[in-house]
Amino acid sequence: MKSEISIDINADVGEGLGNEAHLLPLLSSCNIACGGHAGDEVTMRHVIMLAKKHHVKVGAHPSFPDKLNFGRVNLNISDAELYTSIIDQISALKNIAEAEGVTLNHIKPHGALYNLSAKDEKTARVVIEVIKSIDSSIQLYAPFNSVIANLAKQENIAVTSEAFADRNYNDDLSLVSRTNSNAILHEKEAVLSHVLNMLKNQKVTSISGMKVPIKATTICVHGDTKNAIEILKYMSSNLKQNGIQIQ
């Protein structure tokens, strides 16, 4: 019987962990660090070639230019500085991808930039202006019903709604801060239950117990989660058993 639900599975890669050869075969899309919080020309090319080998869609993963904090802290820079940094990061990846015959599929901001642009229109607008200047046909991976997702739709940029397999949510659909002990789901069974609830019921249970509406067409497993490979294998196998097709 044909599956009624299909889902993309993505991960952030090229961030210095060196586990991409194991991760990429388990993904349908990947977000490659492009120099802001991690990554350089060598790592970008390496991951692009792996993605090409395994038929994985390639996306840019720009960040605040802050390798010291791995892009996980809001950086106090001007909009012009942020614009220049993001466009440089994405262009670097896009140029390498095109040289290898790979098309850039999407853009997904990283860390603090992802979280801030989800709620702050000024920051979101910087990211959107960068996409418009590079190629408006490139998709944006963003949280469901976020400020940046809604702004992108107004600018006719395709949005892929993203949810996180291995992260807990607050009542407002923001992610629980990594400074909290309950920010990350480590048990593969808990991750699967979390994902199935989001895909089949379009609800996520927040840390307060609230059932919050959510929609997702791509699911992210963080590549730097300690047991990311185990989670991906278990999740992929069980999603198929639950009639959910991985696209």
C-alpha positions as CSV (number, residue, x, y, z in Angstrom):
1,M,0.0,0.0,0.0
2,K,1.3,3.4,-0.9
3,S,2.6,5.5,2.0
4,E,0.5,8.6,2.8
5,I,3.4,10.4,4.5
6,S,6.8,11.1,3.1
7,I,9.6,12.9,4.9
8,D,13.1,14.3,4.2
9,I,15.8,13.5,6.7
10,N,18.6,16.0,7.1
11,A,21.7,16.6,9.3
12,D,24.2,19.3,9.8
13,V,27.6,18.2,8.5
14,G,31.1,19.4,7.8
15,E,31.3,20.7,11.3
16,G,34.6,18.9,12.2
17,L,33.3,15.6,13.6
18,G,34.5,13.6,10.6
19,N,31.5,11.2,10.7
20,E,30.1,12.1,7.3
21,A,31.0,8.9,5.6
22,H,28.7,7.1,8.0
23,L,26.0,9.8,8.2
24,L,25.4,10.6,4.5
25,P,24.1,7.1,3.4
26,L,21.4,7.6,6.1
27,L,20.2,11.0,4.9
28,S,18.2,12.5,2.1
29,S,19.5,16.0,2.5
30,C,22.5,17.6,4.3
31,N,23.4,21.1,5.5
32,I,27.1,21.8,5.0
33,A,28.9,24.2,7.3
34,C,30.5,26.8,5.0
35,G,33.0,28.7,7.1
36,G,31.0,30.7,9.6
37,H,31.0,28.4,12.7
38,A,33.0,25.5,11.1
39,G,34.2,24.2,7.8
40,D,36.6,25.3,5.1
41,E,37.1,24.6,1.4
42,V,38.5,21.1,2.1
43,T,35.7,20.0,4.3
44,M,33.0,21.5,2.0
45,R,34.4,19.7,-1.1
46,H,34.8,16.4,0.8
47,V,31.1,16.5,2.0
48,I,29.8,17.6,-1.3
49,M,31.5,14.6,-3.0
50,L,30.0,12.2,-0.4
51,A,26.6,13.8,-0.9
52,K,27.0,13.3,-4.7
53,K,28.0,9.7,-4.2
54,H,24.9,8.9,-2.0
55,H,22.4,11.1,-3.9
56,V,21.9,13.4,-1.0
57,K,20.5,16.9,-1.6
58,V,23.1,19.6,-0.6
59,G,22.3,22.7,1.4
60,A,24.4,25.6,2.8
61,H,24.5,26.0,6.6
62,P,25.6,29.6,7.2
63,S,26.1,31.0,10.7
64,F,27.1,34.0,12.6
65,P,30.9,34.3,11.8
66,D,31.9,32.9,15.2
67,K,34.0,29.7,15.2
68,L,35.0,30.4,18.8
69,N,31.4,29.7,20.0
70,F,30.5,27.3,17.2
71,G,27.9,29.8,16.0
72,R,25.7,29.2,19.1
73,V,25.8,32.7,20.5
74,N,24.0,35.8,19.1
75,L,26.7,38.0,17.7
76,N,26.5,41.8,18.0
77,I,27.3,42.8,14.4
78,S,25.5,45.1,12.0
79,D,23.0,43.9,9.4
80,A,25.5,44.8,6.7
81,E,28.3,42.8,8.3
82,L,25.9,39.8,8.7
83,Y,24.7,40.1,5.2
84,T,28.2,40.1,3.8
85,S,29.3,37.2,5.9
86,I,26.3,35.0,5.0
87,I,26.6,35.7,1.3
88,D,30.3,34.9,1.4
89,Q,29.6,31.6,3.2
90,I,26.9,30.5,0.9
91,S,28.7,31.6,-2.3
92,A,31.8,29.6,-1.2
93,L,29.8,26.4,-0.9
94,K,27.7,27.1,-4.0
95,N,30.9,27.7,-6.1
96,I,32.4,24.4,-5.0
97,A,29.2,22.5,-5.5
98,E,28.7,23.8,-9.0
99,A,32.3,22.9,-9.8
100,E,31.5,19.4,-8.8
101,G,28.3,19.4,-10.8
102,V,26.0,19.6,-7.8
103,T,23.1,22.0,-7.5
104,L,22.5,23.9,-4.2
105,N,19.1,22.7,-3.0
106,H,18.5,24.7,0.1
107,I,19.8,27.1,2.8
108,K,19.5,26.4,6.5
109,P,20.9,28.9,9.0
110,H,22.9,27.4,11.9
111,G,22.6,27.7,15.7
112,A,22.0,31.1,17.1
113,L,21.3,32.5,13.6
114,Y,18.6,29.8,13.1
115,N,17.0,30.5,16.4
116,L,17.1,34.3,16.2
117,S,15.8,34.5,12.6
118,A,12.9,32.3,13.7
119,K,11.6,35.1,15.9
120,D,13.3,38.4,14.9
121,E,12.2,40.0,11.7
122,K,15.3,42.1,11.3
123,T,17.6,39.1,11.3
124,A,15.2,37.1,9.2
125,R,15.1,39.8,6.6
126,V,18.9,39.7,6.3
127,V,18.8,36.0,5.5
128,I,16.0,36.4,3.1
129,E,17.7,39.3,1.2
130,V,20.8,37.0,0.9
131,I,18.7,34.2,-0.7
132,K,17.1,36.7,-3.1
133,S,20.5,38.0,-4.1
134,I,21.9,34.5,-4.8
135,D,19.0,32.6,-6.2
136,S,15.3,32.8,-5.1
137,S,14.7,29.3,-6.4
138,I,16.8,27.9,-3.5
139,Q,14.6,26.5,-0.7
140,L,14.8,27.6,2.9
141,Y,14.7,25.1,5.7
142,A,13.1,26.8,8.6
143,P,10.8,26.1,11.7
144,F,7.1,25.8,11.1
145,N,5.2,29.1,11.3
146,S,8.3,31.0,12.2
147,V,9.0,34.6,11.4
148,I,11.6,33.7,8.7
149,A,9.3,31.1,7.2
150,N,6.4,33.4,6.9
151,L,8.7,36.2,5.5
152,A,10.2,33.8,2.9
153,K,6.7,32.8,1.7
154,Q,5.8,36.5,1.2
155,E,9.0,36.8,-1.0
156,N,8.0,33.7,-3.0
157,I,10.8,31.6,-1.6
158,A,9.9,28.0,-1.1
159,V,10.0,26.9,2.5
160,T,10.6,23.4,3.8
161,S,9.2,23.1,7.3
162,E,11.8,21.6,9.7
163,A,11.4,19.8,13.0
164,F,14.0,18.3,15.2
165,A,14.1,14.6,16.0
166,D,16.6,14.9,18.9
167,R,15.6,18.2,20.5
168,N,12.8,19.1,23.0
169,Y,10.5,22.0,22.4
170,N,9.1,24.9,24.5
171,D,5.4,25.8,24.3
172,D,6.1,28.5,21.6
173,L,7.9,25.9,19.4
174,S,11.3,27.3,20.2
175,L,14.0,24.7,21.1
176,V,14.9,24.1,24.7
177,S,18.2,25.8,25.3
178,R,21.2,23.6,25.1
179,T,22.2,24.9,28.6
180,N,19.3,22.8,30.0
181,S,19.8,19.2,30.8
182,N,16.6,18.2,29.0
183,A,17.4,20.0,25.7
184,I,18.5,16.9,23.8
185,L,16.8,13.5,23.3
186,H,19.4,10.7,23.4
187,E,17.3,7.5,23.6
188,K,16.5,6.3,20.1
189,E,13.0,5.0,21.2
190,A,12.2,8.5,22.6
191,V,13.4,10.1,19.4
192,L,11.1,7.8,17.3
193,S,8.1,8.5,19.4
194,H,8.8,12.3,19.2
195,V,9.0,12.1,15.4
196,L,6.0,9.9,14.9
197,N,3.9,12.2,17.0
198,M,5.0,15.2,14.9
199,L,4.4,13.4,11.6
200,K,1.2,11.4,12.2
201,N,-0.5,13.7,14.7
202,Q,1.1,17.0,13.7
203,K,1.7,17.8,17.3
204,V,4.8,18.0,19.5
205,T,4.7,17.5,23.2
206,S,6.5,20.5,24.8
207,I,8.6,20.1,28.0
208,S,5.5,21.5,29.9
209,G,3.4,18.7,28.5
210,M,1.4,20.9,26.1
211,K,0.4,19.4,22.8
212,V,1.5,22.1,20.3
213,P,0.5,22.0,16.6
214,I,3.5,21.5,14.3
215,K,4.1,20.6,10.6
216,A,7.3,19.1,9.2
217,T,8.4,18.1,5.8
218,T,12.0,17.6,6.9
219,I,13.4,16.1,10.1
220,C,16.8,17.0,11.4
221,V,19.1,14.7,13.4
222,H,22.1,16.7,14.7
223,G,25.3,15.2,13.3
224,D,27.1,16.0,16.5
225,T,24.6,14.2,18.7
226,K,26.7,11.4,20.4
227,N,24.7,8.5,19.0
228,A,23.5,10.2,15.8
229,I,24.3,7.2,13.6
230,E,22.4,4.8,15.9
231,I,19.4,7.2,16.0
232,L,19.3,7.6,12.3
233,K,19.4,3.8,11.6
234,Y,16.7,3.1,14.1
235,M,14.5,6.0,13.1
236,S,14.8,5.2,9.4
237,S,13.9,1.6,9.8
238,N,10.9,2.2,12.0
239,L,9.5,5.1,10.0
240,K,9.3,2.8,7.0
241,Q,7.5,0.2,9.2
242,N,5.0,2.9,10.2
243,G,4.2,3.6,6.6
244,I,6.3,6.7,6.3
245,Q,8.4,7.1,3.2
246,I,11.8,8.7,3.3
247,Q,12.2,10.9,0.2
